[in-house]
């Protein structure tokens, strides 16, 4: 198995705890975000997750759902500009980092051309057939910039190990029914999918998204393989880029957080 980063979770959690963040948004799920959340008070990351304290298993999943479902949304067109902020290259503010390719590319080269970047749904939108509807189809916690050709190669495949190397995405592999991302974002992919499985529980007009341990899920609202994603979460813990991204989405756009970036240990508590 190909893994690269093995730093402990503790470093990431310590960094997250230093942030002061606005209180949970009260806007409903159909509000469009255009400016920083007008909070009147600040709270710590620990306070944000206070309703989940001490819980495990199904109770923890339910508590986290109740916390993170309180969010603002962006439109699908608005995702273009949001990704230019959330995925900005730390070494070059004019560029974004492409999730599978790892390439730094001009923010202005987004579109549909062969060498452009476009909006990759890490939870493929056909898994639950939610399309680009405002909600899961525009949720920034699982949308990332990616090369148009690589995005097409990944398609709506589940995640697994092995296959043939993916052109323009060094370290990524694919076969007929699965896609393996490069080592540096294996954990990112896992935590994005698990966020979606907690955030969308079927109670707000969208499908109940869940994890399973297989590939070839087709249009079912399921994604796999959970046993492998749990390994990826442990072997590739949250890094500074991922933590910053989580904070920017909270502060500027959706005003909710991906709990598995702040607390990767909760993955094993739920699954």
C-alpha atoms as an extended CHARMM CRD file, in Angstrom:
* protein
*
       271  EXT
         1         1  UNK       CA              0.0000000000        0.0000000000        0.0000000000  PROA      1               0.0000000000
         2         2  UNK       CA              1.2460000000        3.4520000000       -0.8580000000  PROA      2               0.0000000000
         3         3  UNK       CA              1.0590000000        5.9980000000        1.9820000000  PROA      3               0.0000000000
         4         4  UNK       CA              3.2280000000        9.0200000000        2.6010000000  PROA      4               0.0000000000
         5         5  UNK       CA              2.2080000000       11.0480000000        5.6550000000  PROA      5               0.0000000000
         6         6  UNK       CA              2.1450000000        9.4350000000        9.1020000000  PROA      6               0.0000000000
         7         7  UNK       CA              2.1500000000       12.4440000000       11.4430000000  PROA      7               0.0000000000
         8         8  UNK       CA             -0.0240000000       11.9490000000       14.5610000000  PROA      8               0.0000000000
         9         9  UNK       CA             -3.4800000000       13.4710000000       14.8590000000  PROA      9               0.0000000000
        10        10  UNK       CA             -2.4180000000       15.4150000000       17.9150000000  PROA      10              0.0000000000
        11        11  UNK       CA             -0.6000000000       18.0840000000       15.9220000000  PROA      11              0.0000000000
        12        12  UNK       CA             -3.6190000000       18.7690000000       13.7800000000  PROA      12              0.0000000000
        13        13  UNK       CA             -5.9820000000       18.8760000000       16.7350000000  PROA      13              0.0000000000
        14        14  UNK       CA             -3.7290000000       21.2340000000       18.6360000000  PROA      14              0.0000000000
        15        15  UNK       CA             -3.6490000000       23.6000000000       15.6690000000  PROA      15              0.0000000000
        16        16  UNK       CA             -7.4120000000       23.4840000000       15.3000000000  PROA      16              0.0000000000
        17        17  UNK       CA             -7.9050000000       24.2910000000       18.9730000000  PROA      17              0.0000000000
        18        18  UNK       CA             -6.0650000000       27.5920000000       18.5380000000  PROA      18              0.0000000000
        19        19  UNK       CA             -8.7550000000       28.9970000000       16.2530000000  PROA      19              0.0000000000
        20        20  UNK       CA            -11.5040000000       31.2670000000       17.4700000000  PROA      20              0.0000000000
        21        21  UNK       CA            -14.5220000000       30.7860000000       15.2570000000  PROA      21              0.0000000000
        22        22  UNK       CA            -17.9900000000       32.3180000000       14.9840000000  PROA      22              0.0000000000
        23        23  UNK       CA            -20.9890000000       30.6960000000       16.6240000000  PROA      23              0.0000000000
        24        24  UNK       CA            -23.0080000000       28.1450000000       14.6600000000  PROA      24              0.0000000000
        25        25  UNK       CA            -24.9790000000       29.6630000000       11.7850000000  PROA      25              0.0000000000
        26        26  UNK       CA            -28.7150000000       29.8030000000       12.1820000000  PROA      26              0.0000000000
        27        27  UNK       CA            -29.4930000000       30.1950000000        8.4740000000  PROA      27              0.0000000000
        28        28  UNK       CA            -31.5240000000       27.4510000000        6.8300000000  PROA      28              0.0000000000
        29        29  UNK       CA            -30.0340000000       25.1350000000        4.2280000000  PROA      29              0.0000000000
        30        30  UNK       CA            -31.2030000000       27.2070000000        1.2290000000  PROA      30              0.0000000000
        31        31  UNK       CA            -29.5050000000       30.4770000000        2.1520000000  PROA      31              0.0000000000
        32        32  UNK       CA            -26.7950000000       31.6580000000       -0.2330000000  PROA      32              0.0000000000
        33        33  UNK       CA            -23.6240000000       32.8160000000        1.4910000000  PROA      33              0.0000000000
        34        34  UNK       CA            -21.8460000000       35.8790000000        0.1390000000  PROA      34              0.0000000000
        35        35  UNK       CA            -20.0490000000       37.3500000000        3.1340000000  PROA      35              0.0000000000
        36        36  UNK       CA            -18.4600000000       36.2900000000        6.4250000000  PROA      36              0.0000000000
        37        37  UNK       CA            -20.8900000000       35.0470000000        9.0330000000  PROA      37              0.0000000000
        38        38  UNK       CA            -22.1740000000       38.0200000000       11.0850000000  PROA      38              0.0000000000
        39        39  UNK       CA            -21.6010000000       36.3720000000       14.4350000000  PROA      39              0.0000000000
        40        40  UNK       CA            -22.0420000000       38.4140000000       17.5930000000  PROA      40              0.0000000000
        41        41  UNK       CA            -19.9570000000       36.0600000000       19.7220000000  PROA      41              0.0000000000
        42        42  UNK       CA            -16.9660000000       33.7920000000       19.3030000000  PROA      42              0.0000000000
        43        43  UNK       CA            -16.6420000000       30.2210000000       20.4380000000  PROA      43              0.0000000000
        44        44  UNK       CA            -13.8830000000       27.6380000000       20.4340000000  PROA      44              0.0000000000
        45        45  UNK       CA            -13.8300000000       24.5260000000       18.3300000000  PROA      45              0.0000000000
        46        46  UNK       CA            -14.5500000000       22.5570000000       21.5130000000  PROA      46              0.0000000000
        47        47  UNK       CA            -17.6650000000       24.6440000000       22.1840000000  PROA      47              0.0000000000
        48        48  UNK       CA            -18.8750000000       24.1350000000       18.6080000000  PROA      48              0.0000000000
        49        49  UNK       CA            -18.8780000000       20.3920000000       19.1970000000  PROA      49              0.0000000000
        50        50  UNK       CA            -20.0970000000       20.5350000000       22.7970000000  PROA      50              0.0000000000
        51        51  UNK       CA            -23.4170000000       18.7260000000       22.0320000000  PROA      51              0.0000000000
        52        52  UNK       CA            -21.3930000000       15.7370000000       20.8070000000  PROA      52              0.0000000000
        53        53  UNK       CA            -19.1840000000       15.4710000000       23.8900000000  PROA      53              0.0000000000
        54        54  UNK       CA            -18.9970000000       11.9990000000       25.3840000000  PROA      54              0.0000000000
        55        55  UNK       CA            -21.0140000000       10.3350000000       22.6360000000  PROA      55              0.0000000000
        56        56  UNK       CA            -20.0140000000        7.3970000000       20.4570000000  PROA      56              0.0000000000
        57        57  UNK       CA            -21.4980000000        5.3440000000       17.6450000000  PROA      57              0.0000000000
        58        58  UNK       CA            -24.9390000000        6.2280000000       16.3320000000  PROA      58              0.0000000000
        59        59  UNK       CA            -25.4380000000        8.8290000000       19.0720000000  PROA      59              0.0000000000
        60        60  UNK       CA            -22.2790000000       10.6540000000       18.0210000000  PROA      60              0.0000000000
        61        61  UNK       CA            -23.2800000000       10.5620000000       14.3690000000  PROA      61              0.0000000000
        62        62  UNK       CA            -26.7170000000       11.9890000000       15.1980000000  PROA      62              0.0000000000
        63        63  UNK       CA            -25.2320000000       14.7310000000       17.3730000000  PROA      63              0.0000000000
        64        64  UNK       CA            -22.7540000000       15.7600000000       14.6880000000  PROA      64              0.0000000000
        65        65  UNK       CA            -25.5150000000       15.8210000000       12.0850000000  PROA      65              0.0000000000
        66        66  UNK       CA            -27.5350000000       18.2020000000       14.2440000000  PROA      66              0.0000000000
        67        67  UNK       CA            -24.4880000000       20.4700000000       14.5890000000  PROA      67              0.0000000000
        68        68  UNK       CA            -23.2830000000       20.6110000000       10.9890000000  PROA      68              0.0000000000
        69        69  UNK       CA            -26.6900000000       20.7330000000        9.2820000000  PROA      69              0.0000000000
        70        70  UNK       CA            -26.9060000000       24.3800000000       10.3910000000  PROA      70              0.0000000000
        71        71  UNK       CA            -25.2200000000       25.9310000000        7.3870000000  PROA      71              0.0000000000
        72        72  UNK       CA            -25.4620000000       28.4900000000        4.6410000000  PROA      72              0.0000000000
        73        73  UNK       CA            -25.0670000000       27.4070000000        1.0260000000  PROA      73              0.0000000000
        74        74  UNK       CA            -23.4780000000       28.6470000000       -2.1680000000  PROA      74              0.0000000000
        75        75  UNK       CA            -24.8860000000       28.3250000000       -5.6630000000  PROA      75              0.0000000000
        76        76  UNK       CA            -23.2230000000       26.0270000000       -8.1740000000  PROA      76              0.0000000000
        77        77  UNK       CA            -21.9380000000       29.0660000000      -10.0800000000  PROA      77              0.0000000000
        78        78  UNK       CA            -20.6880000000       30.4670000000       -6.7910000000  PROA      78              0.0000000000
        79        79  UNK       CA            -18.5900000000       27.3570000000       -6.2500000000  PROA      79              0.0000000000
        80        80  UNK       CA            -16.1050000000       28.5590000000       -8.9040000000  PROA      80              0.0000000000
        81        81  UNK       CA            -15.0650000000       31.6130000000       -6.9150000000  PROA      81              0.0000000000
        82        82  UNK       CA            -15.2650000000       29.8260000000       -3.5790000000  PROA      82              0.0000000000
        83        83  UNK       CA            -12.7850000000       27.1650000000       -4.6800000000  PROA      83              0.0000000000
        84        84  UNK       CA            -10.3580000000       29.8760000000       -5.7180000000  PROA      84              0.0000000000
        85        85  UNK       CA            -10.2610000000       30.8460000000       -2.0380000000  PROA      85              0.0000000000
        86        86  UNK       CA            -10.6160000000       27.5070000000       -0.2450000000  PROA      86              0.0000000000
        87        87  UNK       CA             -8.0020000000       25.7220000000       -2.3780000000  PROA      87              0.0000000000
        88        88  UNK       CA             -5.5400000000       28.5570000000       -2.9090000000  PROA      88              0.0000000000
        89        89  UNK       CA             -1.9280000000       27.4790000000       -3.2630000000  PROA      89              0.0000000000
        90        90  UNK       CA             -0.1390000000       28.5930000000       -0.0500000000  PROA      90              0.0000000000
        91        91  UNK       CA              2.9800000000       29.2940000000       -2.1220000000  PROA      91              0.0000000000
        92        92  UNK       CA              1.2150000000       31.2080000000       -4.9160000000  PROA      92              0.0000000000
        93        93  UNK       CA             -1.9880000000       33.1860000000       -4.2480000000  PROA      93              0.0000000000
        94        94  UNK       CA             -2.7320000000       33.3000000000       -7.9780000000  PROA      94              0.0000000000
        95        95  UNK       CA             -3.1210000000       29.5170000000       -8.1590000000  PROA      95              0.0000000000
        96        96  UNK       CA             -5.1880000000       26.6670000000       -6.7530000000  PROA      96              0.0000000000
        97        97  UNK       CA             -4.0020000000       23.1490000000       -5.9030000000  PROA      97              0.0000000000
        98        98  UNK       CA             -5.7320000000       20.3810000000       -7.8740000000  PROA      98              0.0000000000
        99        99  UNK       CA             -6.8450000000       17.6380000000       -5.5120000000  PROA      99              0.0000000000
       100       100  UNK       CA             -5.8220000000       14.4410000000       -7.3270000000  PROA      100             0.0000000000
       101       101  UNK       CA             -3.1580000000       15.8950000000       -9.6130000000  PROA      101             0.0000000000
       102       102  UNK       CA             -1.4550000000       17.9140000000       -6.8890000000  PROA      102             0.0000000000
       103       103  UNK       CA             -0.6520000000       20.5000000000       -9.5590000000  PROA      103             0.0000000000
       104       104  UNK       CA             -0.6230000000       24.2280000000       -8.8340000000  PROA      104             0.0000000000
       105       105  UNK       CA             -2.6310000000       25.9250000000      -11.5630000000  PROA      105             0.0000000000
       106       106  UNK       CA             -3.8560000000       29.4310000000      -12.3150000000  PROA      106             0.0000000000
       107       107  UNK       CA             -7.1510000000       30.3000000000      -10.6570000000  PROA      107             0.0000000000
       108       108  UNK       CA             -8.2880000000       31.8020000000      -13.9370000000  PROA      108             0.0000000000
       109       109  UNK       CA             -7.8420000000       28.5870000000      -15.9300000000  PROA      109             0.0000000000
       110       110  UNK       CA            -11.1530000000       27.1300000000      -14.7800000000  PROA      110             0.0000000000
       111       111  UNK       CA            -13.6320000000       25.8950000000      -17.3720000000  PROA      111             0.0000000000
       112       112  UNK       CA            -14.2590000000       22.9630000000      -19.6730000000  PROA      112             0.0000000000
       113       113  UNK       CA            -11.0980000000       22.8440000000      -21.7700000000  PROA      113             0.0000000000
       114       114  UNK       CA             -8.7520000000       19.8490000000      -21.7490000000  PROA      114             0.0000000000
       115       115  UNK       CA             -6.1520000000       21.5280000000      -19.5310000000  PROA      115             0.0000000000
       116       116  UNK       CA             -8.6040000000       23.6380000000      -17.5030000000  PROA      116             0.0000000000
       117       117  UNK       CA             -9.6820000000       22.7780000000      -13.9780000000  PROA      117             0.0000000000
       118       118  UNK       CA            -13.2980000000       22.1980000000      -13.0220000000  PROA      118             0.0000000000
       119       119  UNK       CA            -15.4210000000       21.2970000000       -9.9990000000  PROA      119             0.0000000000
       120       120  UNK       CA            -14.8380000000       17.7430000000       -8.8110000000  PROA      120             0.0000000000
       121       121  UNK       CA            -17.5570000000       16.1790000000       -6.6680000000  PROA      121             0.0000000000
       122       122  UNK       CA            -15.5830000000       13.8400000000       -4.4170000000  PROA      122             0.0000000000
       123       123  UNK       CA            -18.9160000000       12.2810000000       -3.4220000000  PROA      123             0.0000000000
       124       124  UNK       CA            -19.9540000000       11.7160000000       -7.0370000000  PROA      124             0.0000000000
       125       125  UNK       CA            -23.2790000000       13.4230000000       -7.5970000000  PROA      125             0.0000000000
       126       126  UNK       CA            -24.7710000000       10.3550000000       -9.2870000000  PROA      126             0.0000000000
       127       127  UNK       CA            -24.4820000000        8.4460000000       -5.9750000000  PROA      127             0.0000000000
       128       128  UNK       CA            -27.8860000000        9.5860000000       -4.7740000000  PROA      128             0.0000000000
       129       129  UNK       CA            -28.7020000000       11.4480000000       -7.9790000000  PROA      129             0.0000000000
       130       130  UNK       CA            -28.6090000000       14.9130000000       -6.3720000000  PROA      130             0.0000000000
       131       131  UNK       CA            -26.9100000000       16.5610000000       -9.3380000000  PROA      131             0.0000000000
       132       132  UNK       CA            -25.8100000000       20.1420000000       -8.8060000000  PROA      132             0.0000000000
       133       133  UNK       CA            -28.7700000000       21.0730000000       -6.6110000000  PROA      133             0.0000000000
       134       134  UNK       CA            -28.0000000000       23.6500000000       -3.9450000000  PROA      134             0.0000000000
       135       135  UNK       CA            -27.1970000000       21.4740000000       -0.9560000000  PROA      135             0.0000000000
       136       136  UNK       CA            -25.1290000000       18.3060000000       -1.4900000000  PROA      136             0.0000000000
       137       137  UNK       CA            -24.4680000000       19.2960000000       -5.0970000000  PROA      137             0.0000000000
       138       138  UNK       CA            -22.7930000000       22.5410000000       -4.0150000000  PROA      138             0.0000000000
       139       139  UNK       CA            -21.3770000000       21.6070000000       -0.6110000000  PROA      139             0.0000000000
       140       140  UNK       CA            -17.8280000000       22.9470000000       -0.5080000000  PROA      140             0.0000000000
       141       141  UNK       CA            -16.7170000000       20.3470000000        2.0010000000  PROA      141             0.0000000000
       142       142  UNK       CA            -16.5530000000       17.7720000000       -0.8250000000  PROA      142             0.0000000000
       143       143  UNK       CA            -15.9900000000       19.9740000000       -3.8970000000  PROA      143             0.0000000000
       144       144  UNK       CA            -12.3910000000       20.4350000000       -5.0420000000  PROA      144             0.0000000000
       145       145  UNK       CA            -10.5950000000       21.8010000000       -8.1260000000  PROA      145             0.0000000000
       146       146  UNK       CA             -9.3330000000       19.1380000000      -10.5330000000  PROA      146             0.0000000000
       147       147  UNK       CA             -8.0050000000       18.8640000000      -14.0810000000  PROA      147             0.0000000000
       148       148  UNK       CA            -10.8670000000       18.3030000000      -16.5250000000  PROA      148             0.0000000000
       149       149  UNK       CA             -9.3310000000       15.1370000000      -17.9680000000  PROA      149             0.0000000000
       150       150  UNK       CA             -8.5410000000       13.6360000000      -14.5650000000  PROA      150             0.0000000000
       151       151  UNK       CA            -12.0230000000       14.5160000000      -13.3440000000  PROA      151             0.0000000000
       152       152  UNK       CA            -13.4580000000       12.6170000000      -16.2950000000  PROA      152             0.0000000000
       153       153  UNK       CA            -11.1980000000        9.6280000000      -15.6060000000  PROA      153             0.0000000000
       154       154  UNK       CA            -12.3490000000        9.4560000000      -12.0130000000  PROA      154             0.0000000000
       155       155  UNK       CA            -15.9960000000        9.8160000000      -13.1060000000  PROA      155             0.0000000000
       156       156  UNK       CA            -18.3510000000        8.4350000000      -10.4470000000  PROA      156             0.0000000000
       157       157  UNK       CA            -16.1430000000        5.5450000000       -9.3350000000  PROA      157             0.0000000000
       158       158  UNK       CA            -15.9390000000        4.4330000000       -5.7310000000  PROA      158             0.0000000000
       159       159  UNK       CA            -12.5520000000        4.5380000000       -3.9910000000  PROA      159             0.0000000000
       160       160  UNK       CA            -10.2950000000        1.5040000000       -3.7430000000  PROA      160             0.0000000000
       161       161  UNK       CA             -6.6620000000        0.4890000000       -4.2600000000  PROA      161             0.0000000000
       162       162  UNK       CA             -4.9050000000       -0.3800000000       -7.5050000000  PROA      162             0.0000000000
       163       163  UNK       CA             -5.3150000000       -0.1480000000      -11.2350000000  PROA      163             0.0000000000
       164       164  UNK       CA             -3.3450000000        1.6710000000      -13.8980000000  PROA      164             0.0000000000
       165       165  UNK       CA             -1.5570000000        5.0060000000      -13.3640000000  PROA      165             0.0000000000
       166       166  UNK       CA             -3.6770000000        8.0760000000      -14.1150000000  PROA      166             0.0000000000
       167       167  UNK       CA             -2.1290000000       10.4760000000      -16.6070000000  PROA      167             0.0000000000
       168       168  UNK       CA             -1.7310000000       14.0170000000      -15.1670000000  PROA      168             0.0000000000
       169       169  UNK       CA             -2.3140000000       12.7080000000      -11.6230000000  PROA      169             0.0000000000
       170       170  UNK       CA              0.9670000000       11.1900000000      -10.4050000000  PROA      170             0.0000000000
       171       171  UNK       CA              0.4210000000        8.5960000000       -7.6850000000  PROA      171             0.0000000000
       172       172  UNK       CA             -3.2370000000        8.0290000000       -8.5850000000  PROA      172             0.0000000000
       173       173  UNK       CA             -4.5500000000        4.7860000000      -10.0670000000  PROA      173             0.0000000000
       174       174  UNK       CA             -7.7970000000        3.6270000000      -11.6210000000  PROA      174             0.0000000000
       175       175  UNK       CA             -9.5070000000        0.5420000000      -13.0020000000  PROA      175             0.0000000000
       176       176  UNK       CA            -12.9650000000       -0.2160000000      -14.3380000000  PROA      176             0.0000000000
       177       177  UNK       CA            -14.8080000000        0.3180000000      -11.0640000000  PROA      177             0.0000000000
       178       178  UNK       CA            -12.5890000000        2.2930000000       -8.6800000000  PROA      178             0.0000000000
       179       179  UNK       CA            -10.1710000000        5.1830000000       -8.2430000000  PROA      179             0.0000000000
       180       180  UNK       CA             -7.1960000000        5.4870000000       -5.9000000000  PROA      180             0.0000000000
       181       181  UNK       CA             -6.0320000000        9.0670000000       -5.1550000000  PROA      181             0.0000000000
       182       182  UNK       CA             -2.4280000000       10.0070000000       -4.4670000000  PROA      182             0.0000000000
       183       183  UNK       CA             -1.1700000000        9.3110000000       -0.9520000000  PROA      183             0.0000000000
       184       184  UNK       CA             -1.1130000000       12.9660000000        0.1340000000  PROA      184             0.0000000000
       185       185  UNK       CA             -4.9080000000       13.2950000000       -0.1470000000  PROA      185             0.0000000000
       186       186  UNK       CA             -6.1200000000        9.8120000000        0.7560000000  PROA      186             0.0000000000
       187       187  UNK       CA             -7.2000000000       11.0150000000        4.1940000000  PROA      187             0.0000000000
       188       188  UNK       CA             -8.7410000000       14.1700000000        2.7270000000  PROA      188             0.0000000000
       189       189  UNK       CA            -10.9080000000       12.0310000000        0.4440000000  PROA      189             0.0000000000
       190       190  UNK       CA            -11.9870000000        9.8070000000        3.3310000000  PROA      190             0.0000000000
       191       191  UNK       CA            -12.9460000000       12.7310000000        5.5620000000  PROA      191             0.0000000000
       192       192  UNK       CA            -14.8850000000       14.4730000000        2.7600000000  PROA      192             0.0000000000
       193       193  UNK       CA            -16.9590000000       11.3670000000        2.0960000000  PROA      193             0.0000000000
       194       194  UNK       CA            -17.6140000000       10.7430000000        5.7890000000  PROA      194             0.0000000000
       195       195  UNK       CA            -18.6880000000       14.3540000000        6.2470000000  PROA      195             0.0000000000
       196       196  UNK       CA            -21.2770000000       13.8590000000        3.5090000000  PROA      196             0.0000000000
       197       197  UNK       CA            -22.5640000000       10.6590000000        5.1480000000  PROA      197             0.0000000000
       198       198  UNK       CA            -23.1610000000       12.5640000000        8.3930000000  PROA      198             0.0000000000
       199       199  UNK       CA            -24.4390000000       15.8480000000        6.9480000000  PROA      199             0.0000000000
       200       200  UNK       CA            -27.0550000000       14.3700000000        4.5870000000  PROA      200             0.0000000000
       201       201  UNK       CA            -29.3740000000       12.0290000000        6.4610000000  PROA      201             0.0000000000
       202       202  UNK       CA            -32.4660000000       12.2940000000        4.2770000000  PROA      202             0.0000000000
       203       203  UNK       CA            -34.3560000000       14.7750000000        6.4240000000  PROA      203             0.0000000000
       204       204  UNK       CA            -34.0510000000       17.9000000000        4.2630000000  PROA      204             0.0000000000
       205       205  UNK       CA            -35.3130000000       16.6940000000        0.9120000000  PROA      205             0.0000000000
       206       206  UNK       CA            -32.0160000000       15.1290000000       -0.1610000000  PROA      206             0.0000000000
       207       207  UNK       CA            -30.9980000000       11.4500000000       -0.1410000000  PROA      207             0.0000000000
       208       208  UNK       CA            -29.7560000000        9.7210000000        2.9900000000  PROA      208             0.0000000000
       209       209  UNK       CA            -26.0850000000        9.3050000000        2.0750000000  PROA      209             0.0000000000
       210       210  UNK       CA            -24.3470000000        6.3410000000        3.6900000000  PROA      210             0.0000000000
       211       211  UNK       CA            -21.1080000000        4.3700000000        3.5270000000  PROA      211             0.0000000000
       212       212  UNK       CA            -20.6870000000        0.7200000000        2.5700000000  PROA      212             0.0000000000
       213       213  UNK       CA            -17.7650000000       -1.5990000000        1.9150000000  PROA      213             0.0000000000
       214       214  UNK       CA            -18.0160000000       -2.2490000000       -1.8010000000  PROA      214             0.0000000000
       215       215  UNK       CA            -17.5210000000       -0.6140000000       -5.1850000000  PROA      215             0.0000000000
       216       216  UNK       CA            -19.9350000000       -0.4060000000       -8.1240000000  PROA      216             0.0000000000
       217       217  UNK       CA            -22.5480000000        1.4130000000       -6.0490000000  PROA      217             0.0000000000
       218       218  UNK       CA            -23.9950000000        3.0430000000       -9.1630000000  PROA      218             0.0000000000
       219       219  UNK       CA            -26.8030000000        5.5190000000       -8.4530000000  PROA      219             0.0000000000
       220       220  UNK       CA            -27.4720000000        4.2520000000       -4.9250000000  PROA      220             0.0000000000
       221       221  UNK       CA            -26.7890000000        6.9160000000       -2.2430000000  PROA      221             0.0000000000
       222       222  UNK       CA            -23.8310000000        4.8570000000       -1.0480000000  PROA      222             0.0000000000
       223       223  UNK       CA            -20.0380000000        5.1260000000       -1.2200000000  PROA      223             0.0000000000
       224       224  UNK       CA            -17.2470000000        2.6820000000       -0.5670000000  PROA      224             0.0000000000
       225       225  UNK       CA            -15.1010000000        1.2440000000        0.5890000000  PROA      225             0.0000000000
       226       226  UNK       CA            -15.4790000000        2.2230000000        4.2290000000  PROA      226             0.0000000000
       227       227  UNK       CA            -12.8710000000       -0.2480000000        5.5480000000  PROA      227             0.0000000000
       228       228  UNK       CA            -10.2350000000        1.2990000000        3.2890000000  PROA      228             0.0000000000
       229       229  UNK       CA            -11.3450000000        4.8740000000        3.9370000000  PROA      229             0.0000000000
       230       230  UNK       CA            -10.8780000000        4.2760000000        7.6600000000  PROA      230             0.0000000000
       231       231  UNK       CA             -7.2990000000        3.2130000000        6.9580000000  PROA      231             0.0000000000
       232       232  UNK       CA             -6.7110000000        6.3010000000        4.8220000000  PROA      232             0.0000000000
       233       233  UNK       CA             -8.0390000000        8.5370000000        7.5870000000  PROA      233             0.0000000000
       234       234  UNK       CA             -5.4440000000        7.1110000000        9.9800000000  PROA      234             0.0000000000
       235       235  UNK       CA             -2.4920000000        6.9880000000        7.6090000000  PROA      235             0.0000000000
       236       236  UNK       CA             -2.9950000000       10.4840000000        6.1690000000  PROA      236             0.0000000000
       237       237  UNK       CA             -4.0690000000       12.7840000000        9.0380000000  PROA      237             0.0000000000
       238       238  UNK       CA             -5.2880000000       16.3650000000        8.4690000000  PROA      238             0.0000000000
       239       239  UNK       CA             -2.5380000000       18.7520000000        7.3970000000  PROA      239             0.0000000000
       240       240  UNK       CA             -2.3350000000       22.5420000000        7.4250000000  PROA      240             0.0000000000
       241       241  UNK       CA             -3.9320000000       22.8730000000        3.9730000000  PROA      241             0.0000000000
       242       242  UNK       CA             -6.9360000000       20.7840000000        4.9580000000  PROA      242             0.0000000000
       243       243  UNK       CA             -7.3890000000       22.5420000000        8.3110000000  PROA      243             0.0000000000
       244       244  UNK       CA             -7.1670000000       25.9760000000        6.6790000000  PROA      244             0.0000000000
       245       245  UNK       CA             -9.7390000000       24.9090000000        4.0870000000  PROA      245             0.0000000000
       246       246  UNK       CA            -12.1320000000       23.7760000000        6.8090000000  PROA      246             0.0000000000
       247       247  UNK       CA            -11.7490000000       27.1100000000        8.5850000000  PROA      247             0.0000000000
       248       248  UNK       CA            -12.2950000000       29.1960000000        5.4310000000  PROA      248             0.0000000000
       249       249  UNK       CA            -15.4810000000       27.2980000000        4.6030000000  PROA      249             0.0000000000
       250       250  UNK       CA            -16.7050000000       27.9260000000        8.1380000000  PROA      250             0.0000000000
       251       251  UNK       CA            -15.7310000000       31.5910000000        8.3310000000  PROA      251             0.0000000000
       252       252  UNK       CA            -16.6760000000       32.7720000000        4.8490000000  PROA      252             0.0000000000
       253       253  UNK       CA            -19.1110000000       30.4470000000        3.1230000000  PROA      253             0.0000000000
       254       254  UNK       CA            -21.1140000000       27.6970000000        4.8070000000  PROA      254             0.0000000000
       255       255  UNK       CA            -20.4930000000       28.3740000000        8.5080000000  PROA      255             0.0000000000
       256       256  UNK       CA            -20.3130000000       24.6790000000        9.2950000000  PROA      256             0.0000000000
       257       257  UNK       CA            -17.2790000000       22.4430000000        9.7700000000  PROA      257             0.0000000000
       258       258  UNK       CA            -16.1070000000       19.0050000000        8.7380000000  PROA      258             0.0000000000
       259       259  UNK       CA            -15.9150000000       17.2830000000       12.1280000000  PROA      259             0.0000000000
       260       260  UNK       CA            -13.4920000000       14.6200000000       10.9090000000  PROA      260             0.0000000000
       261       261  UNK       CA            -10.8580000000       17.2400000000       10.1290000000  PROA      261             0.0000000000
       262       262  UNK       CA            -11.1580000000       18.6070000000       13.6620000000  PROA      262             0.0000000000
       263       263  UNK       CA            -11.5520000000       15.1510000000       15.2340000000  PROA      263             0.0000000000
       264       264  UNK       CA            -10.3050000000       12.3530000000       12.9440000000  PROA      264             0.0000000000
       265       265  UNK       CA            -10.6070000000        9.9020000000       15.8360000000  PROA      265             0.0000000000
       266       266  UNK       CA            -14.4000000000       10.1780000000       15.5560000000  PROA      266             0.0000000000
       267       267  UNK       CA            -14.2690000000        8.1210000000       12.3510000000  PROA      267             0.0000000000
       268       268  UNK       CA            -13.5920000000        4.9370000000       14.2930000000  PROA      268             0.0000000000
       269       269  UNK       CA            -16.1160000000        5.9490000000       16.9430000000  PROA      269             0.0000000000
       270       270  UNK       CA            -18.9050000000        5.9550000000       14.3370000000  PROA      270             0.0000000000
       271       271  UNK       CA            -17.8270000000        3.3180000000       11.8280000000  PROA      271             0.0000000000
